[in-house]
Amino acid sequence: MIDKDRHEKEGRKFASDRLPDGPTAKRSPQYLDFEEARQLLAGMNVHLTRRQIKRSSDKDATGKRKLPWFIDPIEGRLKIERNALLSAYFNRQVEAERNCYK
């Protein structure tokens, strides 16, 4: 049997103590505000102004937003989940590529 205390003293970790890596890894969602979303997109070379980001969260006549922004129940501010924002951009890119070859 492996002595868990001895491993902890030596700085080693058990496999059950580590977070899983790779595509099956479960990570907690990251919620972004306007500025964080803008910085994330700027890192992808999509440079938007604060006003352009704000317009993506405004509701249209039917009450729908262009991107899945929601009101954070704790802070009362608009937030978007990081992967939802990235997914929206990647889906539009794929859609544009499909439409371009017709």
Rosetta blueprint (number, residue, H / E / L):
1 M L
2 I L
3 D L
4 K H
5 D H
6 R H
7 H H
8 E H
9 K H
10 E L
11 G L
12 R L
13 K L
14 F L
15 A H
16 S H
17 D H
18 R L
19 L L
20 P L
21 D L
22 G L
23 P L
24 T L
25 A L
26 K L
27 R L
28 S L
29 P L
30 Q L
31 Y E
32 L E
33 D L
34 F H
35 E H
36 E H
37 A H
38 R H
39 Q H
40 L H
41 L H
42 A H
43 G H
44 M L
45 N L
46 V L
47 H L
48 L L
49 T L
50 R H
51 R H
52 Q H
53 I H
54 K H
55 R H
56 S H
57 S H
58 D L
59 K L
60 D L
61 A L
62 T L
63 G L
64 K L
65 R L
66 K L
67 L L
68 P L
69 W L
70 F E
71 I E
72 D L
73 P L
74 I L
75 E L
76 G L
77 R L
78 L E
79 K E
80 I E
81 E E
82 R H
83 N H
84 A H
85 L H
86 L H
87 S H
88 A H
89 Y H
90 F H
91 N H
92 R H
93 Q H
94 V H
95 E H
96 A H
97 E H
98 R H
99 N H
100 C H
101 Y L
102 K L
